[in-house]
């Protein structure tokens, strides 16, 4: 076991609830640095895509399946994320993708109820997948923090369809789930992380506040669960090089010097 190992109680909580929140996981100064880099990073902005919610409001995300030299890729390799993820999934993991969520003040749109495996089902045989959300700045009810239905990962995959530009879960089933399961608002200070199962139902409200909500989400699959579509451009197993905190710090400084120096 390593310094990054989760306790048996934390693993059991994840298995029961479908998610695990760990406050103060990364230092606030490191999150401030990542936020400054991201705001100055023209490549991140150029790669961002707009997704309309059901009311026409815009949610933005910048997604990469590869791991180029960047602070975002460095965190996707971070042992502090990868090793707990392997405990939770129960297998060696590989990087599927990572994305920066850019929910801006007053204009950031909602994300409809969905399961990540609702998006990923077309490429992967099993839901042996999970994500880690890193709060880069503060997430609150006011600026549209993530909401989850506690224990909803036990429902299995729910049918999904189009909702605006997004893929949303079948709302009739979601309404039944809402009556049975507790809704949790995942309010997170910068540096807090949230591990969550690929079948966990989650959503977020639009950002009606004067404060942004930026988050980095790193997504992984079990090594035994590579894509079954040989022609797919992403999702194929590759051994993931794991970095320690010092290596991540070096990558962050190099990225800072590139875009802010």
C-alpha positions in Angstrom: 0.0 0.0 0.0 1.1 3.6 -0.6 0.6 7.0 0.9 -2.3 7.4 -1.5 -4.1 4.3 -0.5 -7.8 4.6 0.5 -8.9 3.0 3.7 -11.2 0.0 3.7 -14.0 2.2 5.1 -13.6 4.7 2.2 -13.7 1.9 -0.4 -16.8 0.5 1.3 -18.5 3.9 1.2 -17.8 4.3 -2.5 -19.2 0.8 -3.2 -22.3 1.7 -1.3 -22.9 5.3 -2.4 -21.3 5.3 -5.9 -19.1 8.2 -5.0 -16.5 9.4 -2.5 -15.6 13.0 -1.7 -12.2 13.8 -0.2 -11.8 17.4 1.0 -8.4 19.2 0.9 -6.9 16.5 -1.3 -4.7 18.9 -3.2 -3.2 22.2 -1.9 -5.2 25.4 -2.6 -2.1 27.1 -4.1 -1.8 24.2 -6.7 -5.4 24.7 -7.7 -4.9 28.5 -8.0 -1.9 27.8 -10.2 -3.9 25.4 -12.4 -6.8 27.9 -12.7 -4.4 30.7 -13.8 -2.8 28.4 -16.4 -6.2 27.3 -17.7 -7.4 30.9 -18.0 -4.3 31.9 -19.9 -4.1 28.7 -22.0 -5.3 29.6 -25.6 -4.9 26.0 -26.7 -7.4 24.9 -24.0 -9.9 27.5 -25.1 -9.4 26.6 -28.8 -10.1 23.0 -28.0 -13.3 23.7 -26.0 -16.7 22.7 -27.3 -20.1 24.2 -26.4 -22.9 21.9 -25.4 -26.4 23.3 -25.1 -28.7 22.2 -22.3 -32.4 21.7 -22.8 -33.1 25.5 -22.4 -30.4 26.6 -24.8 -27.8 27.7 -22.2 -24.2 26.8 -23.0 -22.0 24.4 -21.1 -18.3 24.3 -22.2 -15.7 21.6 -21.9 -12.2 21.0 -23.3 -11.6 17.3 -23.7 -8.5 15.3 -24.6 -8.1 11.6 -25.1 -4.3 11.9 -25.4 -1.8 13.0 -22.7 0.2 15.9 -24.2 2.6 18.0 -22.0 0.2 20.0 -19.8 -0.8 20.4 -16.2 -4.1 18.7 -17.0 -2.3 15.5 -18.4 0.0 15.6 -15.4 -2.9 15.3 -12.9 -4.4 12.5 -15.0 -1.2 10.6 -14.4 -0.9 11.6 -10.7 -0.4 8.6 -8.4 -2.7 10.3 -5.9 -5.6 9.8 -8.4 -4.5 6.7 -10.3 -3.8 4.5 -7.3 -7.1 5.2 -5.4 -8.9 4.7 -8.7 -7.4 1.2 -9.0 -8.6 0.4 -5.5 -12.1 1.5 -6.4 -12.3 -0.2 -9.8 -10.4 -3.3 -8.6 -8.1 -3.5 -11.5 -5.2 -1.8 -13.2 -6.7 1.3 -15.0 -5.9 3.2 -18.1 -6.6 6.8 -19.1 -9.7 7.1 -21.2 -9.8 10.9 -21.4 -9.7 14.1 -19.3 -11.6 17.3 -19.6 -11.7 20.7 -18.1 -15.3 21.9 -17.4 -15.7 25.6 -17.9 -18.9 26.8 -16.3 -18.7 30.6 -16.5 -20.7 33.2 -14.4 -24.3 33.8 -15.4 -24.0 32.0 -18.8 -22.8 28.5 -17.8 -25.5 26.0 -18.7 -26.9 22.9 -16.9 -25.9 19.3 -17.4 -28.9 17.0 -17.6 -29.3 13.9 -15.5 -27.0 11.2 -17.0 -24.6 8.4 -16.3 -21.2 8.6 -17.9 -21.6 5.0 -19.0 -24.6 6.3 -20.9 -22.1 8.1 -23.1 -19.5 5.4 -23.1 -21.6 2.3 -23.6 -21.1 2.4 -27.3 -17.4 1.7 -26.9 -17.0 -0.3 -23.7 -18.4 -3.7 -22.9 -18.7 -3.1 -19.1 -19.2 -0.2 -16.7 -15.8 -0.9 -15.0 -15.0 2.8 -15.3 -14.9 5.8 -13.0 -14.0 9.4 -12.9 -12.2 11.8 -10.5 -13.4 15.4 -10.5 -10.9 17.9 -9.1 -12.4 21.2 -7.9 -10.1 23.8 -9.5 -12.2 26.7 -8.1 -15.1 26.6 -5.6 -18.2 24.5 -6.5 -21.4 25.6 -4.7 -25.1 25.3 -5.2 -25.0 28.9 -6.5 -22.6 28.3 -9.3 -24.0 24.9 -10.4 -22.1 22.2 -8.5 -22.5 18.6 -9.3 -25.6 16.8 -8.0 -25.7 13.0 -7.6 -28.3 10.4 -6.7 -26.7 8.5 -3.9 -26.6 4.7 -4.7 -27.9 5.2 -8.2 -25.0 3.2 -9.7 -26.7 0.1 -8.4 -29.5 0.7 -10.9 -27.3 -0.4 -13.8 -27.2 1.4 -17.1 -30.3 3.5 -17.9 -31.3 4.2 -21.5 -30.1 7.6 -22.8 -31.2 9.9 -25.5 -30.6 13.4 -26.8 -31.4 16.4 -24.5 -30.3 19.6 -26.2 -26.8 18.9 -27.4 -26.3 16.5 -24.5 -27.0 12.9 -23.8 -29.5 12.5 -21.0 -30.9 9.6 -19.1 -34.5 8.4 -19.6 -36.4 10.9 -17.4 -39.2 8.6 -16.4 -36.7 6.2 -14.8 -34.9 9.2 -13.3 -38.1 10.5 -11.7 -38.7 7.1 -10.0 -35.0 7.1 -8.8 -35.4 10.6 -7.4 -38.3 9.5 -5.2 -36.2 6.6 -3.9 -32.7 8.0 -3.5 -31.1 10.9 -1.8 -29.9 13.8 -3.9 -26.5 15.1 -2.8 -25.1 18.5 -3.7 -21.3 18.1 -4.1 -20.1 21.4 -2.8 -16.3 21.4 -3.0 -13.6 23.8 -2.1 -10.6 24.1 -4.5 -8.4 21.0 -4.1 -11.3 18.7 -3.1 -11.7 15.6 -5.2 -14.8 13.5 -6.0 -14.4 9.9 -7.2 -17.6 8.6 -8.9 -18.8 5.4 -10.6 -19.6 5.5 -14.3 -23.2 4.5 -13.6 -23.9 7.1 -11.0 -26.7 9.5 -12.0 -25.5 13.1 -11.9 -26.4 16.5 -13.2 -25.8 20.2 -12.5 -27.8 23.4 -12.5 -26.8 26.4 -14.6 -24.5 28.9 -13.1 -26.6 31.9 -12.0 -23.9 33.3 -9.8 -21.1 35.8 -10.3 -18.5 33.1 -9.8 -17.0 30.6 -12.2 -17.0 26.8 -11.6 -14.0 25.2 -13.3 -13.1 21.5 -12.7 -10.8 19.0 -14.1 -12.3 15.5 -14.6 -10.0 12.5 -15.2 -11.7 9.4 -16.6 -10.4 5.8 -16.4 -11.4 2.3 -17.5 -10.3 -1.1 -16.1 -7.4 -2.5 -18.1 -9.6 -5.6 -18.7 -12.3 -3.4 -20.2 -10.8 -1.9 -23.4 -13.1 -0.8 -26.2 -14.5 -3.6 -28.2 -14.7 -1.4 -31.3 -11.4 -1.9 -33.1 -12.0 1.1 -35.4 -12.6 3.5 -32.4 -10.1 6.4 -32.3 -9.9 6.3 -28.5 -10.4 4.0 -25.5 -7.8 1.4 -26.4 -5.6 0.2 -23.5 -2.2 1.7 -23.0 -0.2 1.3 -19.9 -0.4 4.5 -17.9 2.8 6.0 -16.6 2.2 7.2 -13.0 3.8 10.4 -11.8 4.6 11.4 -8.3 3.8 14.9 -6.8 7.2 16.2 -7.8 6.8 15.3 -11.4 3.3 16.8 -11.5 4.8 20.0 -10.0 7.5 20.2 -12.6 4.9 19.8 -15.4 2.7 22.5 -13.8 5.7 24.9 -13.6 6.7 24.2 -17.2 3.1 24.8 -18.4 3.0 28.0 -16.3 6.2 29.3 -17.9 4.8 28.5 -21.4 1.5 30.4 -21.0 2.0 32.8 -18.1 5.7 33.4 -18.0 
